[in-house]
């Protein structure tokens, strides 16, 4: 990989580490207990996946309305 790609990867990993730490701790405050001992985890995961798709579709619509060109998968 190029140095620019290595830098991008480091940046993504650092940002992810910060975000996952913050999110996990907030979840502990909100929900408590041990995640690995919670029942119904699959249902929570499905709810989160649905939320993510709703957020992504809404963000895409906002970007398009703002005139931001997103490109298409066919352009790859």
C-alpha atoms as one frame of an Amber mdcrd trajectory, in Angstrom:
protein
   0.000   0.000   0.000   1.083   3.573  -0.524   2.037   5.848   2.370  -1.156
   7.833   1.759  -3.209   4.627   2.060  -1.322   3.619   5.219  -2.033   7.049
   6.709  -5.716   6.774   5.815  -5.915   3.336   7.443  -4.222   4.597  10.626
  -6.642   7.526  10.764  -9.674   5.255  10.346  -8.420   2.856  13.026  -7.674
   5.652  15.483 -11.073   7.264  14.944 -12.840   3.902  15.274 -11.030   3.177
  18.545 -12.154   6.536  19.943 -15.739   6.069  18.791 -16.147   2.476  19.976
 -14.741   3.367  23.405 -17.138   6.300  23.762 -20.146   4.293  22.479 -19.429
   1.269  24.677 -19.092   3.410  27.801 -22.298   5.313  27.011 -24.082   1.998
  26.539 -22.876   0.841  29.933 -24.238   3.975  31.558 -27.557   3.645  29.725
 -28.110  -0.126  29.945 -25.671  -1.512  32.539 -24.804  -5.187  32.894 -22.536
  -7.296  30.739 -23.285  -7.234  27.032 -22.150 -10.833  26.569 -24.752 -11.954
  29.141 -27.742 -10.092  27.702 -30.672 -12.020  26.273 -32.262 -10.885  23.028
 -29.016  -9.559  21.589 -29.977 -10.676  18.074 -33.156  -8.593  18.228 -31.235
  -5.530  19.413 -28.758  -6.062  16.583 -31.530  -6.251  13.984 -33.061  -3.033
  15.354 -29.668  -1.305  15.089 -29.233  -2.546  11.497 -32.653  -1.187  10.551
 -31.813   2.163  12.169 -28.535   2.268  10.241 -30.258   1.756   6.891 -32.817
   4.459   7.709 -30.002   6.868   8.652 -28.017   6.046   5.501 -30.981   6.496
   3.167 -31.859   9.788   4.864 -28.255  11.008   4.657 -28.105  10.077   0.975
 -31.289  12.070   0.360 -29.893  15.068   2.273 -26.638  14.988   0.287 -28.484
  14.721  -3.026 -30.742  17.637  -2.083 -27.608  19.627  -1.240 -26.352  18.942
  -4.757 -23.486  16.720  -3.672 -22.528  14.204  -6.370 -22.199  10.761  -4.801
 -21.425   8.712  -7.888 -22.688   5.194  -8.466 -21.389   1.693  -7.988 -21.320
   1.352 -11.795 -18.543   3.952 -11.943 -16.039   1.690 -10.167
